[in-house]
Amino acid sequence: MADFHQTGKEGEAIAIGYLRQKGYEVLEANWFSDHLEIDIIAKKEEVLVVVEVKTRRTSFFGEPEEFVSKSKQRMLIKAANHYLIKKDLDLEVRFDIIAVLFKGDKYQVNHIEDAFYPTL
């Protein structure tokens, strides 16, 4: 497995543990449907939380959360709508980013709630 794939998997595992520690119910990890993908789908109270995880070993080129592009946001919104329909859910949806930055053998987690909003 390429190093960046391994880094991503480690970051997602850290993000899942972080969310559970904060009281979130993790419903799905690496959810796929057709060409759509969501890293983590969680629930807190009556809100469905769609989480994009970005993991980096260095911030030399920028903070991890800066790499969630507008096209990625549009894809996540489409994927969330698809998930709601497929699971027949009627919940408020929030889009979060969890950025994991490794610093040697330690890491830093930055959880950005309401990182972006669906637009018309």
C-alpha positions as CSV (number, residue, x, y, z in Angstrom):
1,M,0.0,0.0,0.0
2,A,1.3,3.4,-0.9
3,D,2.4,5.6,2.0
4,F,-0.3,8.2,1.4
5,H,-3.0,5.5,1.5
6,Q,-1.6,4.2,4.8
7,T,-1.5,7.7,6.2
8,G,-5.1,8.2,5.1
9,K,-6.2,5.0,6.8
10,E,-4.4,6.0,10.0
11,G,-6.1,9.4,9.9
12,E,-9.6,7.9,9.4
13,A,-9.0,5.5,12.4
14,I,-8.0,8.5,14.5
15,A,-11.0,10.5,13.4
16,I,-13.4,7.6,14.2
17,G,-11.9,7.3,17.7
18,Y,-12.1,11.0,18.2
19,L,-15.7,11.2,17.2
20,R,-16.7,8.3,19.4
21,Q,-14.9,10.0,22.3
22,K,-16.9,13.1,21.7
23,G,-20.2,11.2,21.8
24,Y,-20.9,10.7,18.2
25,E,-22.4,7.4,16.9
26,V,-20.4,6.3,13.9
27,L,-22.8,4.8,11.4
28,E,-20.5,4.2,8.4
29,A,-16.9,4.4,7.5
30,N,-15.7,4.6,3.9
31,W,-19.3,4.5,2.6
32,F,-19.5,4.0,-1.2
33,S,-22.3,4.0,-3.6
34,D,-21.7,4.2,-7.3
35,H,-18.9,6.7,-7.7
36,L,-19.8,8.5,-4.5
37,E,-17.7,8.2,-1.3
38,I,-18.0,9.6,2.2
39,D,-15.1,9.0,4.7
40,I,-17.3,8.9,7.9
41,I,-21.0,9.2,8.5
42,A,-21.9,9.8,12.1
43,K,-24.9,10.9,14.1
44,K,-25.1,13.2,17.1
45,E,-28.5,13.8,18.6
46,E,-30.7,14.2,15.6
47,V,-28.1,15.5,13.1
48,L,-26.4,13.4,10.5
49,V,-22.8,14.4,10.3
50,V,-20.9,13.8,7.0
51,V,-17.2,14.0,7.7
52,E,-14.3,14.4,5.3
53,V,-11.0,13.4,6.8
54,K,-7.8,14.9,5.5
55,T,-4.5,13.6,6.9
56,R,-1.0,14.9,6.2
57,R,2.4,14.2,7.6
58,T,3.5,17.8,7.0
59,S,1.8,21.2,6.7
60,F,4.6,22.4,4.3
61,F,2.1,22.7,1.4
62,G,-0.8,23.9,3.7
63,E,-3.0,22.7,6.4
64,P,-4.9,19.4,5.6
65,E,-8.4,21.1,5.7
66,E,-7.3,23.4,2.9
67,F,-7.4,20.5,0.5
68,V,-11.2,20.1,0.6
69,S,-12.0,21.7,-2.8
70,K,-15.3,23.1,-3.9
71,S,-15.7,20.1,-6.3
72,K,-15.1,17.7,-3.3
73,Q,-17.7,19.7,-1.3
74,R,-20.2,19.3,-4.2
75,M,-19.5,15.6,-4.3
76,L,-20.0,15.2,-0.5
77,I,-23.3,17.1,-0.7
78,K,-24.5,14.8,-3.6
79,A,-23.3,11.7,-1.7
80,A,-25.1,12.8,1.5
81,N,-28.4,13.3,-0.5
82,H,-27.9,9.8,-2.0
83,Y,-27.3,8.3,1.5
84,L,-30.4,10.0,2.9
85,I,-32.6,8.7,0.1
86,K,-31.0,5.2,0.2
87,K,-31.5,4.9,4.0
88,D,-34.9,6.7,3.9
89,L,-33.8,9.2,6.6
90,D,-35.2,12.6,7.3
91,L,-32.5,14.3,9.3
92,E,-30.7,17.6,9.4
93,V,-27.2,17.2,7.8
94,R,-24.0,18.9,8.8
95,F,-20.7,18.8,6.9
96,D,-17.6,18.6,9.0
97,I,-13.9,18.3,8.2
98,I,-11.5,16.5,10.5
99,A,-7.9,17.3,9.8
100,V,-5.2,15.0,11.2
101,L,-1.6,16.3,11.1
102,F,1.1,14.0,12.2
103,K,4.1,15.4,14.0
104,G,6.6,12.6,14.3
105,D,4.9,9.8,16.2
106,K,2.3,12.2,17.6
107,Y,-0.7,13.9,15.9
108,Q,-2.9,16.9,16.1
109,V,-6.7,16.7,15.3
110,N,-8.6,19.8,14.1
111,H,-12.4,19.2,14.0
112,I,-14.1,21.8,11.9
113,E,-17.9,21.6,12.5
114,D,-20.1,23.1,9.8
115,A,-17.1,23.4,7.5
116,F,-19.3,24.2,4.5
117,Y,-22.9,24.5,3.6
118,P,-24.9,23.2,0.7
119,T,-25.6,25.9,-1.8
120,L,-28.4,26.2,-4.3
